Amino acid sequence: MAAPSRHDSPELAHALRATALTFDAEIAPRLLGELFDDVEVESWDAPLLELPDRDAVRDYLVGKCVAPDRAALGAYSVEAPLLITKRGSLLFGRKR
C-alpha cells in the first residue's frame, strides 16, 4: 500500500489545503500494525517531479484538490520551472 505524507510537496505548502488526510504516511504504520503482525515501511523524500511552467503548477494544485482560482494564485506565487519534493511511504503488512 502506498500513502502520501502530510508533508508532501513542501514547495507548495502555502497553496495546498490544510485539511488533515484520513490516511497518510505518518499514521499508516500504526493503522496497519493493528491488522498485521509485521509492517515494513519504505519511505521516500526526494525532489522527484519538475513542473515546467505555471500552468503545470496550477494543474498540479487542482489535482491536489485545490480550487481552480486558488490554484491559479498559488501557481503565480512561485517561480517556474519548479522542482517538487515528493514524500510518502510504501507499506507492506504480513500475517505470521
Number of C-alpha atoms within 10 A of each C-alpha: 10 15 18 20 21 19 16 18 21 14 15 19 12 10 19 20 14 9 7 8 12 8 13 18 23 16 14 21 21 12 13 18 14 10 12 15 11 14 18 14 16 11 16 15 14 14 13 12 12 14 16 13 15 21 15 16 25 24 17 16 23 17 12 12 12 18 15 14 11 15 24 19 13 20 23 14 13 14 12 16 13 19 16 18 18 18 20 21 21 16 17 15 15 12 8 5
